[in-house]
Amino acid sequence: MSLEFPIGSKVRVVALPPYLKTAEPMPMLRPADVIHIGEEGIVLDRRPGGYWGVRFTRGSFLIDSQYIESIEKPSEPQSD
């Protein structure tokens, strides 16, 4: 099961995939060392197949949810 991330939320890389696919209209494969473990990015959109478009400092890439985790704390319910 893939995790869900709100659009615009911050995520952190927890493992590197074998390769990365750019999140462009004409995607290209890139080596995984373009990003590093612990690097933070912003979720741009949800793609089919459990992939997320994430913007990192060196570009936007499609990354599977198993390689990222949310770094934002969930909001606490308001008690009245």
PDB file with SEQRES, HELIX, SHEET and CRYST1 records, atoms N, CA, C and O in Angstrom:
SEQRES   1 A   80  MET SER LEU GLU PHE PRO ILE GLY SER LYS VAL ARG VAL          
SEQRES   2 A   80  VAL ALA LEU PRO PRO TYR LEU LYS THR ALA GLU PRO MET          
SEQRES   3 A   80  PRO MET LEU ARG PRO ALA ASP VAL ILE HIS ILE GLY GLU          
SEQRES   4 A   80  GLU GLY ILE VAL LEU ASP ARG ARG PRO GLY GLY TYR TRP          
SEQRES   5 A   80  GLY VAL ARG PHE THR ARG GLY SER PHE LEU ILE ASP SER          
SEQRES   6 A   80  GLN TYR ILE GLU SER ILE GLU LYS PRO SER GLU PRO GLN          
SEQRES   7 A   80  SER ASP                                                      
HELIX    1 AA1 ALA A   32  VAL A   34  5                                   3    
HELIX    2 AA2 SER A   65  TYR A   67  5                                   3    
SHEET    1 AA1 7 LEU A  29  PRO A  31  0                                        
SHEET    2 AA1 7 TYR A  19  THR A  22 -1                                        
SHEET    3 AA1 7 GLY A  59  ASP A  64 -1                                        
SHEET    4 AA1 7 TYR A  51  PHE A  56 -1                                        
SHEET    5 AA1 7 GLU A  40  ARG A  47 -1                                        
SHEET    6 AA1 7 LYS A  10  VAL A  13 -1                                        
SHEET    7 AA1 7 ILE A  68  SER A  70 -1                                        
CRYST1    1.000    1.000    1.000  90.00  90.00  90.00 P 1           1          
ATOM      1  N   MET A   1       0.843  -1.185   0.000  1.00  0.00           N  
ATOM      2  CA  MET A   1       0.000   0.000   0.000  1.00  0.00           C  
ATOM      3  C   MET A   1       0.886   1.245   0.000  1.00  0.00           C  
ATOM      4  O   MET A   1       1.857   1.320   0.753  1.00  0.00           O  
ATOM      5  N   SER A   2       0.558   2.196  -0.824  1.00  0.00           N  
ATOM      6  CA  SER A   2       1.357   3.408  -0.887  1.00  0.00           C  
ATOM      7  C   SER A   2       0.830   4.435   0.101  1.00  0.00           C  
ATOM      8  O   SER A   2      -0.361   4.477   0.408  1.00  0.00           O  
ATOM      9  N   LEU A   3       1.736   5.254   0.586  1.00  0.00           N  
ATOM     10  CA  LEU A   3       1.380   6.314   1.516  1.00  0.00           C  
ATOM     11  C   LEU A   3       0.784   7.484   0.749  1.00  0.00           C  
ATOM     12  O   LEU A   3       1.029   7.646  -0.446  1.00  0.00           O  
ATOM     13  N   GLU A   4       0.005   8.293   1.443  1.00  0.00           N  
ATOM     14  CA  GLU A   4      -0.576   9.489   0.841  1.00  0.00           C  
ATOM     15  C   GLU A   4       0.106  10.721   1.427  1.00  0.00           C  
ATOM     16  O   GLU A   4       0.321  10.803   2.636  1.00  0.00           O  
ATOM     17  N   PHE A   5       0.440  11.667   0.574  1.00  0.00           N  
ATOM     18  CA  PHE A   5       1.064  12.923   0.980  1.00  0.00           C  
ATOM     19  C   PHE A   5       0.245  14.071   0.413  1.00  0.00           C  
ATOM     20  O   PHE A   5      -0.089  14.056  -0.772  1.00  0.00           O  
ATOM     21  N   PRO A   6      -0.087  15.066   1.227  1.00  0.00           N  
ATOM     22  CA  PRO A   6      -0.813  16.233   0.695  1.00  0.00           C  
ATOM     23  C   PRO A   6       0.075  17.009  -0.284  1.00  0.00           C  
ATOM     24  O   PRO A   6       1.284  17.121  -0.080  1.00  0.00           O  
ATOM     25  N   ILE A   7      -0.528  17.536  -1.335  1.00  0.00           N  
ATOM     26  CA  ILE A   7       0.201  18.362  -2.298  1.00  0.00           C  
ATOM     27  C   ILE A   7       0.756  19.578  -1.562  1.00  0.00           C  
ATOM     28  O   ILE A   7       0.039  20.238  -0.810  1.00  0.00           O  
ATOM     29  N   GLY A   8       2.028  19.866  -1.782  1.00  0.00           N  
ATOM     30  CA  GLY A   8       2.677  20.999  -1.121  1.00  0.00           C  
ATOM     31  C   GLY A   8       3.355  20.635   0.186  1.00  0.00           C  
ATOM     32  O   GLY A   8       4.019  21.478   0.791  1.00  0.00           O  
ATOM     33  N   SER A   9       3.199  19.384   0.638  1.00  0.00           N  
ATOM     34  CA  SER A   9       3.831  18.987   1.900  1.00  0.00           C  
ATOM     35  C   SER A   9       5.313  18.668   1.681  1.00  0.00           C  
ATOM     36  O   SER A   9       5.743  18.388   0.562  1.00  0.00           O  
ATOM     37  N   LYS A  10       6.069  18.717   2.754  1.00  0.00           N  
ATOM     38  CA  LYS A  10       7.494  18.413   2.697  1.00  0.00           C  
ATOM     39  C   LYS A  10       7.720  16.936   2.988  1.00  0.00           C  
ATOM     40  O   LYS A  10       7.100  16.354   3.877  1.00  0.00           O  
ATOM     41  N   VAL A  11       8.631  16.344   2.208  1.00  0.00           N  
ATOM     42  CA  VAL A  11       8.989  14.941   2.394  1.00  0.00           C  
ATOM     43  C   VAL A  11      10.506  14.813   2.446  1.00  0.00           C  
ATOM     44  O   VAL A  11      11.236  15.699   2.003  1.00  0.00           O  
ATOM     45  N   ARG A  12      10.966  13.686   3.000  1.00  0.00           N  
ATOM     46  CA  ARG A  12      12.401  13.405   3.119  1.00  0.00           C  
ATOM     47  C   ARG A  12      12.682  12.057   2.458  1.00  0.00           C  
ATOM     48  O   ARG A  12      11.887  11.125   2.580  1.00  0.00           O  
ATOM     49  N   VAL A  13      13.808  11.956   1.763  1.00  0.00           N  
ATOM     50  CA  VAL A  13      14.225  10.709   1.134  1.00  0.00           C  
ATOM     51  C   VAL A  13      14.769   9.783   2.220  1.00  0.00           C  
ATOM     52  O   VAL A  13      15.670  10.164   2.967  1.00  0.00           O  
ATOM     53  N   VAL A  14      14.219   8.557   2.310  1.00  0.00           N  
ATOM     54  CA  VAL A  14      14.670   7.590   3.323  1.00  0.00           C  
ATOM     55  C   VAL A  14      15.481   6.455   2.706  1.00  0.00           C  
ATOM     56  O   VAL A  14      16.193   5.750   3.421  1.00  0.00           O  
ATOM     57  N   ALA A  15      15.385   6.268   1.401  1.00  0.00           N  
ATOM     58  CA  ALA A  15      16.160   5.262   0.674  1.00  0.00           C  
ATOM     59  C   ALA A  15      16.248   5.714  -0.777  1.00  0.00           C  
ATOM     60  O   ALA A  15      15.366   6.417  -1.269  1.00  0.00           O  
ATOM     61  N   LEU A  16      17.316   5.309  -1.461  1.00  0.00           N  
ATOM     62  CA  LEU A  16      17.478   5.700  -2.860  1.00  0.00           C  
ATOM     63  C   LEU A  16      16.960   4.608  -3.785  1.00  0.00           C  
ATOM     64  O   LEU A  16      17.274   3.433  -3.593  1.00  0.00           O  
ATOM     65  N   PRO A  17      16.170   4.986  -4.784  1.00  0.00           N  
ATOM     66  CA  PRO A  17      15.740   4.008  -5.787  1.00  0.00           C  
ATOM     67  C   PRO A  17      16.923   3.676  -6.708  1.00  0.00           C  
ATOM     68  O   PRO A  17      17.943   4.364  -6.660  1.00  0.00           O  
ATOM     69  N   PRO A  18      16.805   2.643  -7.538  1.00  0.00           N  
ATOM     70  CA  PRO A  18      17.895   2.310  -8.457  1.00  0.00           C  
ATOM     71  C   PRO A  18      18.183   3.423  -9.469  1.00  0.00           C  
ATOM     72  O   PRO A  18      19.322   3.592  -9.906  1.00  0.00           O  
ATOM     73  N   TYR A  19      17.145   4.177  -9.837  1.00  0.00           N  
ATOM     74  CA  TYR A  19      17.272   5.298 -10.754  1.00  0.00           C  
ATOM     75  C   TYR A  19      16.121   6.258 -10.488  1.00  0.00           C  
ATOM     76  O   TYR A  19      15.177   5.915  -9.776  1.00  0.00           O  
ATOM     77  N   LEU A  20      16.192   7.458 -11.055  1.00  0.00           N  
ATOM     78  CA  LEU A  20      15.125   8.451 -10.930  1.00  0.00           C  
ATOM     79  C   LEU A  20      14.609   8.811 -12.312  1.00  0.00           C  
ATOM     80  O   LEU A  20      15.357   8.796 -13.290  1.00  0.00           O  
ATOM     81  N   LYS A  21      13.329   9.132 -12.383  1.00  0.00           N  
ATOM     82  CA  LYS A  21      12.729   9.609 -13.622  1.00  0.00           C  
ATOM     83  C   LYS A  21      12.355  11.066 -13.402  1.00  0.00           C  
ATOM     84  O   LYS A  21      11.717  11.405 -12.406  1.00  0.00           O  
ATOM     85  N   THR A  22      12.750  11.920 -14.327  1.00  0.00           N  
ATOM     86  CA  THR A  22      12.418  13.336 -14.188  1.00  0.00           C  
ATOM     87  C   THR A  22      10.912  13.524 -14.333  1.00  0.00           C  
ATOM     88  O   THR A  22      10.252  12.762 -15.039  1.00  0.00           O  
ATOM     89  N   ALA A  23      10.374  14.536 -13.665  1.00  0.00           N  
ATOM     90  CA  ALA A  23       8.930  14.831 -13.701  1.00  0.00           C  
ATOM     91  C   ALA A  23       8.669  15.912 -14.735  1.00  0.00           C  
ATOM     92  O   ALA A  23       8.139  16.974 -14.411  1.00  0.00           O  
ATOM     93  N   GLU A  24       9.042  15.642 -15.975  1.00  0.00           N  
ATOM     94  CA  GLU A  24       8.875  16.585 -17.073  1.00  0.00           C  
ATOM     95  C   GLU A  24       7.918  15.987 -18.103  1.00  0.00           C  
ATOM     96  O   GLU A  24       7.640  14.789 -18.055  1.00  0.00           O  
ATOM     97  N   PRO A  25       7.407  16.801 -19.037  1.00  0.00           N  
ATOM     98  CA  PRO A  25       6.535  16.240 -20.075  1.00  0.00           C  
ATOM     99  C   PRO A  25       7.222  15.119 -20.877  1.00  0.00           C  
ATOM    100  O   PRO A  25       6.563  14.175 -21.313  1.00  0.00           O  
ATOM    101  N   MET A  26       8.544  15.227 -21.070  1.00  0.00           N  
ATOM    102  CA  MET A  26       9.320  14.178 -21.735  1.00  0.00           C  
ATOM    103  C   MET A  26      10.307  13.632 -20.698  1.00  0.00           C  
ATOM    104  O   MET A  26      11.455  14.074 -20.657  1.00  0.00           O  
ATOM    105  N   PRO A  27       9.877  12.668 -19.851  1.00  0.00           N  
ATOM    106  CA  PRO A  27      10.719  12.196 -18.754  1.00  0.00           C  
ATOM    107  C   PRO A  27      12.006  11.527 -19.237  1.00  0.00           C  
ATOM    108  O   PRO A  27      12.045  10.916 -20.305  1.00  0.00           O  
ATOM    109  N   MET A  28      13.047  11.656 -18.430  1.00  0.00           N  
ATOM    110  CA  MET A  28      14.324  11.015 -18.707  1.00  0.00           C  
ATOM    111  C   MET A  28      14.791  10.315 -17.438  1.00  0.00           C  
ATOM    112  O   MET A  28      14.490  10.760 -16.330  1.00  0.00           O  
ATOM    113  N   LEU A  29      15.522   9.225 -17.600  1.00  0.00           N  
ATOM    114  CA  LEU A  29      16.083   8.525 -16.446  1.00  0.00           C  
ATOM    115  C   LEU A  29      17.376   9.195 -16.032  1.00  0.00           C  
ATOM    116  O   LEU A  29      18.178   9.609 -16.869  1.00  0.00           O  
ATOM    117  N   ARG A  30      17.565   9.294 -14.734  1.00  0.00           N  
ATOM    118  CA  ARG A  30      18.771   9.872 -14.145  1.00  0.00           C  
ATOM    119  C   ARG A  30      19.314   8.914 -13.101  1.00  0.00           C  
ATOM    120  O   ARG A  30      18.551   8.136 -12.528  1.00  0.00           O  
ATOM    121  N   PRO A  31      20.612   8.950 -12.841  1.00  0.00           N  
ATOM    122  CA  PRO A  31      21.150   8.096 -11.773  1.00  0.00           C  
ATOM    123  C   PRO A  31      20.607   8.550 -10.420  1.00  0.00           C  
ATOM    124  O   PRO A  31      20.284   9.723 -10.232  1.00  0.00           O  
ATOM    125  N   ALA A  32      20.513   7.621  -9.494  1.00  0.00           N  
ATOM    126  CA  ALA A  32      19.942   7.927  -8.175  1.00  0.00           C  
ATOM    127  C   ALA A  32      20.800   8.882  -7.367  1.00  0.00           C  
ATOM    128  O   ALA A  32      20.304   9.485  -6.415  1.00  0.00           O  
ATOM    129  N   ASP A  33      22.086   9.042  -7.718  1.00  0.00           N  
ATOM    130  CA  ASP A  33      22.948   9.916  -6.916  1.00  0.00           C  
ATOM    131  C   ASP A  33      22.705  11.403  -7.169  1.00  0.00           C  
ATOM    132  O   ASP A  33      23.438  12.244  -6.649  1.00  0.00           O  
ATOM    133  N   VAL A  34      21.690  11.733  -7.956  1.00  0.00           N  
ATOM    134  CA  VAL A  34      21.304  13.140  -8.146  1.00  0.00           C  
ATOM    135  C   VAL A  34      20.736  13.697  -6.838  1.00  0.00           C  
ATOM    136  O   VAL A  34      20.879  14.883  -6.543  1.00  0.00           O  
ATOM    137  N   ILE A  35      20.088  12.820  -6.054  1.00  0.00           N  
ATOM    138  CA  ILE A  35      19.605  13.196  -4.722  1.00  0.00           C  
ATOM    139  C   ILE A  35      20.309  12.300  -3.710  1.00  0.00           C  
ATOM    140  O   ILE A  35      20.963  11.329  -4.090  1.00  0.00           O  
ATOM    141  N   HIS A  36      20.182  12.618  -2.432  1.00  0.00           N  
ATOM    142  CA  HIS A  36      20.822  11.808  -1.395  1.00  0.00           C  
ATOM    143  C   HIS A  36      19.834  11.516  -0.273  1.00  0.00           C  
ATOM    144  O   HIS A  36      18.826  12.205  -0.119  1.00  0.00           O  
ATOM    145  N   ILE A  37      20.138  10.497   0.496  1.00  0.00           N  
ATOM    146  CA  ILE A  37      19.280  10.132   1.623  1.00  0.00           C  
ATOM    147  C   ILE A  37      19.256  11.293   2.618  1.00  0.00           C  
ATOM    148  O   ILE A  37      20.298  11.850   2.964  1.00  0.00           O  
ATOM    149  N   GLY A  38      18.074  11.641   3.064  1.00  0.00           N  
ATOM    150  CA  GLY A  38      17.898  12.756   3.991  1.00  0.00           C  
ATOM    151  C   GLY A  38      17.542  14.063   3.303  1.00  0.00           C  
ATOM    152  O   GLY A  38      17.165  15.027   3.968  1.00  0.00           O  
ATOM    153  N   GLU A  39      17.658  14.112   1.978  1.00  0.00           N  
ATOM    154  CA  GLU A  39      17.309  15.341   1.252  1.00  0.00           C  
ATOM    155  C   GLU A  39      15.805  15.577   1.336  1.00  0.00           C  
ATOM    156  O   GLU A  39      15.011  14.638   1.287  1.00  0.00           O  
ATOM    157  N   GLU A  40      15.433  16.839   1.463  1.00  0.00           N  
ATOM    158  CA  GLU A  40      14.028  17.206   1.586  1.00  0.00           C  
ATOM    159  C   GLU A  40      13.519  17.813   0.287  1.00  0.00           C  
ATOM    160  O   GLU A  40      14.255  18.483  -0.437  1.00  0.00           O  
ATOM    161  N   GLY A  41      12.240  17.565   0.008  1.00  0.00           N  
ATOM    162  CA  GLY A  41      11.612  18.101  -1.179  1.00  0.00           C  
ATOM    163  C   GLY A  41      10.153  18.426  -0.906  1.00  0.00           C  
ATOM    164  O   GLY A  41       9.640  18.177   0.185  1.00  0.00           O  
ATOM    165  N   ILE A  42       9.493  18.987  -1.912  1.00  0.00           N  
ATOM    166  CA  ILE A  42       8.084  19.379  -1.796  1.00  0.00           C  
ATOM    167  C   ILE A  42       7.272  18.579  -2.804  1.00  0.00           C  
ATOM    168  O   ILE A  42       7.639  18.489  -3.976  1.00  0.00           O  
ATOM    169  N   VAL A  43       6.165  17.998  -2.345  1.00  0.00           N  
ATOM    170  CA  VAL A  43       5.296  17.200  -3.201  1.00  0.00           C  
ATOM    171  C   VAL A  43       4.578  18.128  -4.183  1.00  0.00           C  
ATOM    172  O   VAL A  43       3.917  19.087  -3.785  1.00  0.00           O  
ATOM    173  N   LEU A  44       4.725  17.818  -5.480  1.00  0.00           N  
ATOM    174  CA  LEU A  44       4.079  18.613  -6.527  1.00  0.00           C  
ATOM    175  C   LEU A  44       2.747  18.019  -6.946  1.00  0.00           C  
ATOM    176  O   LEU A  44       1.764  18.742  -7.111  1.00  0.00           O  
ATOM    177  N   ASP A  45       2.711  16.701  -7.119  1.00  0.00           N  
ATOM    178  CA  ASP A  45       1.488  16.046  -7.565  1.00  0.00           C  
ATOM    179  C   ASP A  45       1.567  14.544  -7.375  1.00  0.00           C  
ATOM    180  O   ASP A  45       2.616  13.991  -7.045  1.00  0.00           O  
ATOM    181  N   ARG A  46       0.424  13.895  -7.594  1.00  0.00           N  
ATOM    182  CA  ARG A  46       0.296  12.441  -7.492  1.00  0.00           C  
ATOM    183  C   ARG A  46       0.276  11.881  -8.898  1.00  0.00           C  
ATOM    184  O   ARG A  46      -0.418  12.415  -9.763  1.00  0.00           O  
ATOM    185  N   ARG A  47       1.021  10.818  -9.144  1.00  0.00           N  
ATOM    186  CA  ARG A  47       1.056  10.194 -10.460  1.00  0.00           C  
ATOM    187  C   ARG A  47       0.567   8.751 -10.362  1.00  0.00           C  
ATOM    188  O   ARG A  47       0.585   8.164  -9.281  1.00  0.00           O  
ATOM    189  N   PRO A  48       0.136   8.181 -11.473  1.00  0.00           N  
ATOM    190  CA  PRO A  48      -0.318   6.785 -11.447  1.00  0.00           C  
ATOM    191  C   PRO A  48       0.798   5.832 -11.020  1.00  0.00           C  
ATOM    192  O   PRO A  48       1.979   6.121 -11.209  1.00  0.00           O  
ATOM    193  N   GLY A  49       0.412   4.704 -10.446  1.00  0.00           N  
ATOM    194  CA  GLY A  49       1.378   3.672 -10.072  1.00  0.00           C  
ATOM    195  C   GLY A  49       2.063   3.908  -8.747  1.00  0.00           C  
ATOM    196  O   GLY A  49       3.104   3.304  -8.485  1.00  0.00           O  
ATOM    197  N   GLY A  50       1.518   4.768  -7.897  1.00  0.00           N  
ATOM    198  CA  GLY A  50       2.121   5.019  -6.594  1.00  0.00           C  
ATOM    199  C   GLY A  50       3.289   5.982  -6.615  1.00  0.00           C  
ATOM    200  O   GLY A  50       4.050   6.051  -5.650  1.00  0.00           O  
ATOM    201  N   TYR A  51       3.447   6.735  -7.708  1.00  0.00           N  
ATOM    202  CA  TYR A  51       4.544   7.692  -7.813  1.00  0.00           C  
ATOM    203  C   TYR A  51       4.086   9.093  -7.433  1.00  0.00           C  
ATOM    204  O   TYR A  51       2.921   9.455  -7.594  1.00  0.00           O  
ATOM    205  N   TRP A  52       5.032   9.863  -6.927  1.00  0.00           N  
ATOM    206  CA  TRP A  52       4.787  11.251  -6.549  1.00  0.00           C  
ATOM    207  C   TRP A  52       5.777  12.140  -7.281  1.00  0.00           C  
ATOM    208  O   TRP A  52       6.956  11.802  -7.393  1.00  0.00           O  
ATOM    209  N   GLY A  53       5.305  13.268  -7.776  1.00  0.00           N  
ATOM    210  CA  GLY A  53       6.195  14.283  -8.328  1.00  0.00           C  
ATOM    211  C   GLY A  53       6.709  15.115  -7.168  1.00  0.00           C  
ATOM    212  O   GLY A  53       5.927  15.738  -6.450  1.00  0.00           O  
ATOM    213  N   VAL A  54       8.028  15.128  -6.982  1.00  0.00           N  
ATOM    214  CA  VAL A  54       8.637  15.837  -5.857  1.00  0.00           C  
ATOM    215  C   VAL A  54       9.726  16.766  -6.387  1.00  0.00           C  
ATOM    216  O   VAL A  54      10.564  16.355  -7.189  1.00  0.00           O  
ATOM    217  N   ARG A  55       9.711  18.035  -5.929  1.00  0.00           N  
ATOM    218  CA  ARG A  55      10.730  19.008  -6.312  1.00  0.00           C  
ATOM    219  C   ARG A  55      11.841  19.006  -5.271  1.00  0.00           C  
ATOM    220  O   ARG A  55      11.609  19.276  -4.093  1.00  0.00           O  
ATOM    221  N   PHE A  56      13.042  18.698  -5.721  1.00  0.00           N  
ATOM    222  CA  PHE A  56      14.239  18.755  -4.889  1.00  0.00           C  
ATOM    223  C   PHE A  56      15.099  19.913  -5.383  1.00  0.00           C  
ATOM    224  O   PHE A  56      14.737  20.580  -6.352  1.00  0.00           O  
ATOM    225  N   THR A  57      16.226  20.157  -4.734  1.00  0.00           N  
ATOM    226  CA  THR A  57      17.080  21.283  -5.133  1.00  0.00           C  
ATOM    227  C   THR A  57      17.663  21.095  -6.531  1.00  0.00           C  
ATOM    228  O   THR A  57      17.916  22.082  -7.223  1.00  0.00           O  
ATOM    229  N   ARG A  58      17.883  19.846  -6.966  1.00  0.00           N  
ATOM    230  CA  ARG A  58      18.493  19.596  -8.271  1.00  0.00           C  
ATOM    231  C   ARG A  58      17.480  19.204  -9.343  1.00  0.00           C  
ATOM    232  O   ARG A  58      17.860  18.702 -10.401  1.00  0.00           O  
ATOM    233  N   GLY A  59      16.190  19.432  -9.077  1.00  0.00           N  
ATOM    234  CA  GLY A  59      15.180  19.153 -10.090  1.00  0.00           C  
ATOM    235  C   GLY A  59      13.956  18.469  -9.512  1.00  0.00           C  
ATOM    236  O   GLY A  59      13.894  18.177  -8.317  1.00  0.00           O  
ATOM    237  N   SER A  60      12.983  18.219 -10.378  1.00  0.00           N  
ATOM    238  CA  SER A  60      11.750  17.534  -9.990  1.00  0.00           C  
ATOM    239  C   SER A  60      11.794  16.114 -10.536  1.00  0.00           C  
ATOM    240  O   SER A  60      12.121  15.886 -11.701  1.00  0.00           O  
ATOM    241  N   PHE A  61      11.456  15.166  -9.669  1.00  0.00           N  
ATOM    242  CA  PHE A  61      11.550  13.765 -10.040  1.00  0.00           C  
ATOM    243  C   PHE A  61      10.305  13.014  -9.608  1.00  0.00           C  
ATOM    244  O   PHE A  61       9.604  13.424  -8.683  1.00  0.00           O  
ATOM    245  N   LEU A  62      10.037  11.894 -10.299  1.00  0.00           N  
ATOM    246  CA  LEU A  62       8.976  10.980  -9.908  1.00  0.00           C  
ATOM    247  C   LEU A  62       9.597   9.957  -8.976  1.00  0.00           C  
ATOM    248  O   LEU A  62      10.585   9.311  -9.327  1.00  0.00           O  
ATOM    249  N   ILE A  63       9.027   9.806  -7.798  1.00  0.00           N  
ATOM    250  CA  ILE A  63       9.603   8.898  -6.812  1.00  0.00           C  
ATOM    251  C   ILE A  63       8.489   8.099  -6.143  1.00  0.00           C  
ATOM    252  O   ILE A  63       7.434   8.637  -5.807  1.00  0.00           O  
ATOM    253  N   ASP A  64       8.742   6.820  -5.959  1.00  0.00           N  
ATOM    254  CA  ASP A  64       7.766   5.921  -5.337  1.00  0.00           C  
ATOM    255  C   ASP A  64       7.631   6.266  -3.861  1.00  0.00           C  
ATOM    256  O   ASP A  64       8.597   6.690  -3.225  1.00  0.00           O  
ATOM    257  N   SER A  65       6.440   6.086  -3.321  1.00  0.00           N  
ATOM    258  CA  SER A  65       6.181   6.454  -1.923  1.00  0.00           C  
ATOM    259  C   SER A  65       7.013   5.646  -0.929  1.00  0.00           C  
ATOM    260  O   SER A  65       7.188   6.088   0.207  1.00  0.00           O  
ATOM    261  N   GLN A  66       7.529   4.482  -1.313  1.00  0.00           N  
ATOM    262  CA  GLN A  66       8.355   3.692  -0.392  1.00  0.00           C  
ATOM    263  C   GLN A  66       9.717   4.327  -0.117  1.00  0.00           C  
ATOM    264  O   GLN A  66      10.390   3.950   0.843  1.00  0.00           O  
ATOM    265  N   TYR A  67      10.129   5.281  -0.945  1.00  0.00           N  
ATOM    266  CA  TYR A  67      11.429   5.928  -0.790  1.00  0.00           C  
ATOM    267  C   TYR A  67      11.367   7.260  -0.055  1.00  0.00           C  
ATOM    268  O   TYR A  67      12.405   7.876   0.191  1.00  0.00           O  
ATOM    269  N   ILE A  68      10.165   7.717   0.301  1.00  0.00           N  
ATOM    270  CA  ILE A  68      10.032   9.013   0.975  1.00  0.00           C  
ATOM    271  C   ILE A  68       9.139   8.896   2.206  1.00  0.00           C  
ATOM    272  O   ILE A  68       8.334   7.973   2.330  1.00  0.00           O  
ATOM    273  N   GLU A  69       9.307   9.866   3.118  1.00  0.00           N  
ATOM    274  CA  GLU A  69       8.443   9.961   4.289  1.00  0.00           C  
ATOM    275  C   GLU A  69       8.093  11.419   4.518  1.00  0.00           C  
ATOM    276  O   GLU A  69       8.847  12.317   4.144  1.00  0.00           O  
ATOM    277  N   SER A  70       6.944  11.646   5.135  1.00  0.00           N  
ATOM    278  CA  SER A  70       6.519  13.007   5.437  1.00  0.00           C  
ATOM    279  C   SER A  70       7.335  13.538   6.607  1.00  0.00           C  
ATOM    280  O   SER A  70       7.633  12.802   7.548  1.00  0.00           O  
ATOM    281  N   ILE A  71       7.697  14.820   6.546  1.00  0.00           N  
ATOM    282  CA  ILE A  71       8.416  15.428   7.673  1.00  0.00           C  
ATOM    283  C   ILE A  71       7.557  16.463   8.379  1.00  0.00           C  
ATOM    284  O   ILE A  71       8.015  17.143   9.297  1.00  0.00           O  
ATOM    285  N   GLU A  72       6.308  16.577   7.946  1.00  0.00           N  
ATOM    286  CA  GLU A  72       5.388  17.506   8.597  1.00  0.00           C  
ATOM    287  C   GLU A  72       4.575  16.762   9.632  1.00  0.00           C  
ATOM    288  O   GLU A  72       4.119  15.643   9.399  1.00  0.00           O  
ATOM    289  N   LYS A  73       4.399  17.391  10.768  1.00  0.00           N  
ATOM    290  CA  LYS A  73       3.607  16.787  11.835  1.00  0.00           C  
ATOM    291  C   LYS A  73       2.133  16.926  11.512  1.00  0.00           C  
ATOM    292  O   LYS A  73       1.695  17.987  11.065  1.00  0.00           O  
ATOM    293  N   PRO A  74       1.350  15.859  11.732  1.00  0.00           N  
ATOM    294  CA  PRO A  74      -0.087  15.993  11.486  1.00  0.00           C  
ATOM    295  C   PRO A  74      -0.697  17.000  12.454  1.00  0.00           C  
ATOM    296  O   PRO A  74      -0.263  17.126  13.599  1.00  0.00           O  
ATOM    297  N   SER A  75      -1.702  17.707  11.977  1.00  0.00           N  
ATOM    298  CA  SER A  75      -2.321  18.704  12.836  1.00  0.00           C  
ATOM    299  C   SER A  75      -3.139  18.002  13.922  1.00  0.00           C  
ATOM    300  O   SER A  75      -3.815  17.007  13.664  1.00  0.00           O  
ATOM    301  N   GLU A  76      -3.064  18.530  15.113  1.00  0.00           N  
ATOM    302  CA  GLU A  76      -3.792  17.964  16.262  1.00  0.00           C  
ATOM    303  C   GLU A  76      -5.252  18.402  16.211  1.00  0.00           C  
ATOM    304  O   GLU A  76      -5.538  19.555  15.889  1.00  0.00           O  
ATOM    305  N   PRO A  77      -6.170  17.503  16.522  1.00  0.00           N  
ATOM    306  CA  PRO A  77      -7.575  17.922  16.542  1.00  0.00           C  
ATOM    307  C   PRO A  77      -7.821  18.962  17.630  1.00  0.00           C  
ATOM    308  O   PRO A  77      -7.262  18.886  18.724  1.00  0.00           O  
ATOM    309  N   GLN A  78      -8.656  19.918  17.308  1.00  0.00           N  
ATOM    310  CA  GLN A  78      -8.994  20.985  18.266  1.00  0.00           C  
ATOM    311  C   GLN A  78     -10.013  20.446  19.264  1.00  0.00           C  
ATOM    312  O   GLN A  78     -11.023  19.865  18.866  1.00  0.00           O  
ATOM    313  N   SER A  79      -9.759  20.632  20.542  1.00  0.00           N  
ATOM    314  CA  SER A  79     -10.737  20.211  21.547  1.00  0.00           C  
ATOM    315  C   SER A  79     -11.459  21.444  22.080  1.00  0.00           C  
ATOM    316  O   SER A  79     -10.830  22.432  22.458  1.00  0.00           O  
ATOM    317  N   ASP A  80     -12.764  21.370  22.104  1.00  0.00           N  
ATOM    318  CA  ASP A  80     -13.570  22.506  22.557  1.00  0.00           C  
ATOM    319  C   ASP A  80     -14.103  22.267  23.946  1.00  0.00           C  
ATOM    320  O   ASP A  80     -14.805  23.118  24.492  1.00  0.00           O  
TER     321      ASP A  80                                                      
END                                                                             
